[in-house]
């Protein structure tokens, strides 16, 4: 008997079907060892020696796997092919007492070919990867274990800070500061609506660009009126017509980061939901008529590289489905990012014959949508370029020059398979311009001046923040979803539609960290730490050095912060008069945020009672008014502004998770007594209901649904089946 150990039961089930009866495939359920929960677990004075302990809940798992490994003639450690997977294998090797009696196997996809190739070419654990993960884990433990208590003592209880999360939070806070301090500036544009004197009725736009060859800037109405006066009564004539053929390049196949960005933009999925569903597609699913199969390659990658075999299959599929003209002469090859580890292929379908359409009735809704996105993006990445006829026209009126540009698609290429995101299409300046000749005079239909104002930088969305984190080298793509989840969970950030905003608590924590721990929130410092971890992995650099360089200065700052005064937030004046004594109230901060307080009679007042009503995009079906957002005892709801003449209200359902039963959305609801519970939005078609938020994984013991349980010191996943009772550490999943 030969034993193969993987992380999850779903992955085990997929692999098992590809191996013969001589193999047993079992799952560890992720990490089996870690630093102790209630102690720092690091001997700083002994060269940062870590103390690893087996999770209490994993004792039975370790005993079971140890028993199987003793009986096995060979043990294969087949955890994921990355730092974390390598560390899991290393911990398993030590916990099971395997010594050198094991083989490490890896595969980029869970297919029969890939699994059998891995079995035929076994290796050993890569200690560079293990040491890089150890260094990261110890760094994160030192920062979290020593810095979080400082925040609790100096600001308020139940706060936390992290090496990467705090740097990400500062980016959001800094953008909010930029927006608040932004001073808009007035400017004007002048657009001429023109047409040919004969032969065409097409009216096209040309925008004023320059005067005497210099770019013109109109700061106010007076300057604009002066220009309009100079333009008045003069002829408009074509100075030049420049035609060219331009190309639209297909997008590269997905990396972890670009998948999260595009899923957010196109599908509206939160990054953590995207990663949960992608994990399911990678590990394998039970599909009617197909059995238990995996659909996509490994989902944690920063590379755009694709195997020659997959590239050839994509080109073959393009030719069969769309015709030879959609296949470029040479395969498209994409450069990976500068700091890419390039250890794995890009994310792609394993089998192109399994089209999204063929699986639509077999997959849950969000699984289908994400698989379709991955499938079409990969196929488009190997398709031909889109081709456009472009024209740039310069039109003169005396000393003034107007510009008009147009673009007409002559060959759709990759866009037939994978359309651009709406924001990309909206950005196209695509005038329909009639045939024009140099020197040709034109007729002015109207001249349109328009007052405009500069706009502040846009708030970050999940997609744009993830792109920024990758650009700045903060964290790694595989951790972006976790970073965002942590910031939401700690209530340091919130969502306004798709936009991310810091909460007052998030701003307060950032201000404190900027004062005492500026390195922790500095993007460049955090990026250098990531580069150091990469050197451990790629070059075998000494992992102790990065800890020795970091810890002494950090420890000094901890002592300085602890000796400093508690962070007092000054009271802010308000425009609200106390209802009891008539004095002007002030804003104060308590454990649960800002509130109004009277400095004379000490009356307190919740801000919710004076909050501004935000107009929604939902129209009242009873009276036609635009409904407004309100907050009440049972959370947010929409109300008609014409109350009391119209008393229409609607609930606003907050999506919190993926339904473990049908794959739909799980929303927050309220019982008759006001208690929060969670139910499937597809009720009554799906009857899933729970007092707790569903977890993103299945139970490793019974395969049932799990829920998230928040404890004082940690968060766990717990099986919903009372007869099972299995729990797992949420932070290690």
N, C-alpha and C positions, 0 to 999 in steps of 0.2 A: 504493500500500500504506500502511496505517495501523498503527502499532505501539501495543499496549497492554501495559504492564509492571505485573505484580503481584508479590506476595512468593513464593507457593508454586506448584508445578506443579499441585497439586490444584485450587487456585483458578483457575489459568489454564485448566485443562481444562473446568471448569464454565462459565466466561465465554465460552470459545471457541465453544461450541455455540449461544450466543445472538447472535453477531455473524456477519456474512457473510464471503465469501471475500476481501473487501477488507482484512480485519483479520488481523494476526498477534498472538497473545497469548503473551507469554514471561514467565518468572519470574526474579527477582533472587536468590531464596533468602534473603530477609530483608535485613539491613543489608549494604552492600558496603564501607562506610567506618566507621572508628571511631578513637578515640584509640589510639596505639601500644601494643602489648602489653608491651614491656619498658622503657618509659619513662613518666613521668607525663604527658607530652604536653600540658601546660598552662603557658603563660607567665604566671605569676602577676603579675609586674611589669608586664606589658603588658596590663593590664585583663583578665586571665584568658583570653587568646587561646588557643583550642584548636588543636592540630595533628592534623589528620585524615589517616589513611593508608588506602589500599585494602588490604583483607585479602589476604595472599599467595594464599590459596585462591580468592579471588574475581576474580583478574586475568583469567582466561579468561572469566568471566561478564561482566565489564565490557567486555572487548574485543568479545564477541559482541553485547551490547546496543548498544554504540557503533556497530558496523558496521550493525546493523539500523536504528538511529535515523537514520543518515546517508542511508539509502535511503528512509526513510519520509517521506511528505508531511506526516504529523502524528504526534506522539508523545503518548500519554495515560498519565499516571502514575496508576495505580488501586490504590495501596496502601491499607491499612486506614484507616478514618475516625477516627483518634485521634492523640494526640501522637506516638506511636512511628511510626505509619504516615506522618504528615506529615514526620517527620524522615527516614524512609527515602526518600521522594520527593525531599526537598531534597538528600540526599546523592547520589541517582541523577542529579538535574539537574546537579550540579557534576561528578560523576565522568564523566558522558557528554558534558559540554560542551554542554548543550542551550541555555544562555543563556535567552532568553525564548521559544524555539521549542518549547513544550510546552503541554499542558493538564492540569490536575489534576481528576480525576473521583472521586467518592465515592458509595457506595451502602450502605444499611443492611442490605440482603439481596441475595443473588446469585440474582436471578430475571431473566427476560427483560425484564419491565417496568422493573425498577429499573436494570438495566444500560443499556438504551436511553435511559431518561430522563436518566441521568448523562452519556451521550455527547452528548445534545442540549443539556445545560446545563453545559458545562465551566467551570472556574474556574482560579485560580492558587493556588500554595502559600501557606498561611496562616503567615506568619513568627512570629506570636504563639505558635502551637503549636510551631513549630520551636524558638524561643528558650526556651520552657518546658521542652522536652525537653533542650536543650543545658545549661540551668542544672542540671537534675536530674542529668544525666550527669556534669557537671564536679564537682558537689557530692559525688556518690557516689565518683568517682575520687579526689578530695582526701582524703576520709575513709578509704576503703579503702587507698589507696596509702601514706598517712602513719601511720595508726593501727594497721593490722595488724602492721607490723614492730615497733612498740612492745610489743604483746602478746607477740610471739614472743620478744623480748629479755627482757622483765620477768616473763613467766610460763613459757611453754614454746613450742616450735616448732610450726609449722603451725596457728596460730590466726588468726582474722580477726574484724574488726568492721565494721559497716555502719551507715549513718545511720538506716535503718529497722529492720533485723534486730535491732540491739542494743536498741532501744526495745521491740520485740516480746518479746525474750528477757526483759527485766526484768519485764514483766507476768507472765510464767509463773513467774519466780523469786519475785516478790512474793506471788503467790497461794500458792506452796509455803510461804513463810515464814508467811503467815497461818494456813495449815492446821497447821503444826508448832507455832505458838505458841498455838493455840486451846485454851481451857480450857472444857470442857463444863460446863453448868449443869443441875442437876436441875429438872424441873418435872412436874406431874401434870395429868392430864385426868380428867374424870368424864363418863361417857356413860350416859344413861338409855335403856333399851330399852322402848318403850311400845306400847300398842295400844288400840283403842277398847273400851269396855265391851260394846257389842253391834254387830252389823252388819258386822264385818270382822275377819278373823284376821291381817291384815297387822301385823307388828311392825316399827316404824321407830325410828331412832336420833335422839336429841336430845342436844346437847353443852352442858354447863354453861358459861354465858357471863358472868353478872354476879350481883352481890348489891346490892340497893337501888339499881339503876341504874348501878353502877360495875363496870367490868370486873374480874373476879376473877382473881387470880394465886395458884396453889398451888405453893409452892417445895419442899415436902417432904411426907413421909407423915403427919406429925403434923397439919399444917394440913388435909390431905385427909381424915384420919379425923374431925377435928372437924366438917368440913362434912357428911360422910356421916351423922354422928350427928344433926345438925340437920335433915337431909332425911328421916331415918327416921320412918316412921309418918304422914307428911303426904300430902295429896292432890296429884296432878298435874292441872292444869287448863289448857285452852287460853286464853291471854290474847288472842292476835290471830292471824288468818290473812290474809296479804297475797298476793293473786294478781296476776300480771302476765304480759304477753306480752313475751318478750325475743327478741332476734335475734342470730344468728351471722353476722358479716360475712365475705364471701369474701376470700381472700388476694389481694394484688396480683400481677401477673405478675412473673416473675423479673428481678432485676438480677444482675450478676455475683456479688455478695456473697451474696445470698439463694439463688442457685442452688448455690453451693458449700456453704452451710450445710445446705440441705435434702437435697442429694445425700449429704452426710456422714451426716445423721440418718436418712434413709429408705433409702438404698441402701448405706450403709457405704463409700462411695467416698472416698478421699483427695482433697484439693483439687487436687493436681497431676494426678491421673488424670481427675477431672471436667473440668478445663480441656483436657486432651489430647483427650478424646472430644468435648467441645463444639466444639472447633476443627474436628474432622473433620466434624461435622454442619453447621457453618457453611460450610466451604470446598467441600464436595461429595464425594459417594461414588458409586462405580459400583454401581448397583442393578439387579438382573435385571429386564428388561422396561421399565425406566424410563430407562436410560442413566445418564450422570453428572449428578447433581443435588444442589443444596444443600437442606437441610431446615429450618434455623433462621436467624433473623436474627443480626446481629452480636452476639458474645457478651461484649464488653467494654463494659459500660454501667452507669451508676448511676441510670438513669431508669426510672420505671414508666409513662412515657407510651407510648400506643399510637395508631397512625394511625387516622383515621376509617374508612378502608376496611377495616382488619383488625378493628376493633371491630364494624362492620356484619356482616362475615362470621361472626364468633364468635356474634353474636346469631341470625343465620340458622341456623347449625349447631345451636345449642341448641334452637331451636324445632322443627327437623326431627327431631332425635334424641331430645329429652326432652319436648317439648311447650311451648306458649306460657307456661305458669305458671312455667317455669324461666327465663324472660327478664324481667328487671326493666323497669319502665316507661321508665326513662332509662338510658343506658349508664353503667356504673360508671367513675368517673374517680378516679385515685389521685394523691395528692400525693407528689412525690419528696422525698428527704431535703433538709435545709437546705442542705448544701454540694454538692448534686448539680450536675454540669455540664450535665445534661439535653441532651447533644449527640445522643444516639441514642435510638431506641425501646427499650422493654423487650425481653427475650429472648422470642421467640415462634416458633411454627411459621410457615413461609412459606406453606404450602398446607394448610389444614385438611382438605381432601379426602384427604390422605395420612395416614390414621389410623394410630396405632401398631399396631393389629391387622393392617392391610393390609401393613405393612412388617416384621412380626415375623420372617418367614422370609428376609427380604432383608438384615437388619442383623445385625451381630455382637451378642452378648448384652448387653454393656455399652452399646453404641450404642442398642439398642432400649430398655433401661431408662431411660437418660437422656432420650431423645427422648419417651418416654411421660410422664415426669415433667414435661418442659417443655410438652408438648401439653396434658395434663390441667390443669396449673396455669393456663395461659393461658385455656383454655375456662372453668374454674371462676371465674376473675377477672371474667368478664362475666356470671356466673349470678346468680340471685336469692339473697337471704339465706335462711339456715335459720331456722325459726321454732320457738319453744319456749313451752310453758306453764310458768311458774315459780311456785313457792309458797314463801313464807317464814313459818314458824310459830314463835311465841313461846309457851313453855309455862312456867307459874309453879308453884313449890313454895315457899310462904311468901314470903320475901324473895328467893329465888333464881330466876333466869330461865335456861331452856334454849332453844336454837335448833335448828331443823331446816329444811333447805332441800331442795327437790326440783325437778327439771326434766324435762319430757317433751317430746320432739321431736314437733311436729305437722306440720312440712313440712321435708323434708330439704334442699331447695335445692341450693346448691353442693356440699354434702357427698356428694351422689350421684355427683359426678364426681371430687372430690378430697378424700379422707379426711384428717382431722387426723393429725398424727404421734402415735405411741403415747404420748409423754410429755404431749401436750396432752390426750388422752383420759383418761389416768390421773389428771390433775389435777381432773377434774370431780367435785364433791360432789353426787351425784345419788341422793338417797333416794326410795324409792317410798312416798309418803305417802297414806294413805286420806283420803276427804273428811272435813273437820273443821269445827266451828263454834265461834265465840267462846264461851267459858265452859264448853265441853264437858269433862267429867271423863274422865281416862284411867287405864288400868290399867298399873301398873309390872310388867314381866316380870322385869327385873333392873337393878341399878345397878352399873356397871363402872368402878372407878378404874384408871388405868394410869400407871405411872411412865415418864417419858420424859426424854430428855436433848437439849439443844440440839446441833445439828450444825455442824461447820465448813463454810466455803464449799466448794462443789464444785470439783474440779480442772477446768481448762479442757479441753474437747475441741476438735478442729479447728473444729467449727461455732461453738461459743461464743467461741473466740478470734477467729475471723474477724469475728463480730458486734461484739466489743469493739474490734477494730482499726478497724472502720468507724465505730463510735460515737465513738471518740476522735480520728478523723481521722489515724491513723497509716498512711502509705502510701495506695495507691489499690486499689480492688477487683481491678483487673487484675494487681496485684503480690502479692496475698495468698498465692497458691499458691507463688510463687517464694520469698517470705519463709520459709514453713514448710519448703520443700524445703532451703533453705540451712541452717536451724537443725538439721534432721535430718542433713544431710551433714556439718556441722562437729561433730556429736555434742554439741551444746549442749542438746538436748532428746531425749527418748525417749517412746515410747508404752507405757502400761500399759493394755491393752485399748483403749478409745477415749480414755482420759485422757492428757493431756500432762503430763510431768514434766521439770524441769530435771535435767540430769546434774550431777555434781560439777564437771565442767569448766565447764559453763554457769553455775553459781553462782559459781565462782571468777572467771570473766571479768566477770561482772556486778559483783561486789564491787570489782574493779579499776577498771572504768569509772565506777562510782559515786564513787570516790575522786578520780580525775583528770579524767574527762570526763562530769560529771554531765548536761550538756546533751544529749549523744548518747543517753543512756538515758532522758531525760525525755520523757514522752508529750506534754505540753503544748508543749514546745519543738519536737518533731518535727511536731506538728500545725500549729504556726505556720509552719514551713518549707513544709509542703504548701499552706497558704493563700497563701503568697508565690508559689509556683509557679503556683497557680490564677490569681492576679492578673496574672501575665505572660501567661497564655493568654487570659484573659477581657478584660483591660483594656489590654493592651499595655505593662504596667509594665516598667521597665528591668531586664533580666535580670542585668546586672552588679551591681546594688545588693545583691541577695540574697547574692551571693558576697562582695562587699566587707564586708557586715555580719557574715558568718559566719567568714570565713577568718582574719583577724588574731587574734581571741580563741582560735580553735581552734589556730592555730600556736603561740601562747603556751603553751597547755596541753600540746602535744606536747613542747616544750622542757622544761617543768616535769617531765613524766613521765619523759623520758629521763634527767634529772639525778637523779631519785629512785632510791631503793633498789629492788632486785629484790624482787618480792612473795614473801615467804617464808610458807609455810603452817605454822603451829605443829603439832607432833605432837600427836595426840589419844590419850589413854589408852584401852586396850581391856580387855576381860575375858578375854583369851586368854593363857594361860601358855605360854612358850617350851618346846617339846618337848625342846630340847637342854640348856638351862641352868636352866630353871625360872623365869626372870625374867618379869615382866609385859610383854607386847609392846605396841607403840604403832602407831597408824595413820600412815603416811607417804604422800605423793603423788609419783608418778613420771610419766614421759611418757605412760603408758597408764592413769592413774587411781590410786586408792588401793590400798595393800597393807599387810600387817602386817610389822613389823620389830622385832627384838629389840635394845634399846639396849646390851645387855651383850655378846652373842656375835655380833651382826650377822646372825643368821639371818633370812631373808625368807620370807614365806608369802603365797600368793595368797588373796584374799578368797573366790574361787570355792569353795575347799575348805571354807569354813565358812558358806556362804550359806544362808539360811533357805529351806526348801522351801515353795513357794506351792501351795496346793491348787487344782486346776483344777476346771472344771465337767464334766469328762469321766469317766464311770464305767468302770472296768476290766471288760471283757466276760468275763474269766476268773473273777474272784473277787468282783466287785461293789463293791470299794472305790473311793473317789474318787481319781483319779490325781494325782500332784504334778508340778510343773514342775522340770526339772533342766537344767543346762548341761553339755555334754561337749565332747570334741574336735571334733565335727562340729556344734556349735550346740545349740539348745534341743531338748528332747524331753520326753515324758511318761513317767513310770515308776510302777509300782504300789508303794504304800507298804508292801505286805506282803512285799517281797523279804526273804529268799531263797525263802520258801515259794511266792511268785508272782513270776515273772520277766518279766511282760508289760511291753513298752515300745512307745511310738508316737512317730513323728517329728512335729515341729511345723513346718509349712511356712510360711515367711515370704514373703508376696506382695510383689514388688518392682516389677512393671511390668505393662503390658498386652501380651498376646502379639501380635506383629506379623503372625502368620500366621492366627490364628483369632479374636482378640479376647478370649480368655480370660485367666486369671491366669498370670503367669510367677512361679515360686517358686524359692527358693534350694535347691540340692541339693548333695550331696557325692559325689565319685567314690570308687572303692575305695581310692585313695591319699590321700584326705582333701582333695583340691583342690576348691574351690568352683566350681560351674557353675550355669547357669540353664536351666530347662526349663519347658515348658508343663504346667500342672496337669492338663490334659485328656489327657495321654499315657495310652494309646497312640493315642487318636483323633487327636491333633495331635502331630507329632514335632519341633516347634521346640526347638532346644537351642543354647546359646551359652556361651562362657567369660566373656562380658561381659553386663552388664545392657542389655536392649533400649532404644533411644532412643524418644522419643515421636513422632518424625517419620519420614517416608519419605525415601529418598535423592532429592535434587533432580536428580541426573544420570540414574540408571537406574530410579528408582521402587522399589528394593528396600528391605529392612530395614536399619536402622542400629543401632549399639551405642554405649554410652557408654564413652569411654576417658579415664581420669584421668591427667593429666600433672603434672609438677612445678609448672608455672606456670598451667595452665589445663585445663579439661575440654573435650573435643571429641566430636562425633558422627562415627562412621566407618562407611562402607558395609560390609556383611558380604561383599559380592561382591568377591573379590580382584582380579578383572579390572577393576573400576570404581575402587575405592580412594578415592572422594570423601570429604572430611572437611568439617565445618562447626563453627564456634565454638558450643559449647552455651549459653554465657551470653547470646548474642545472639539465640537462637531463642525 
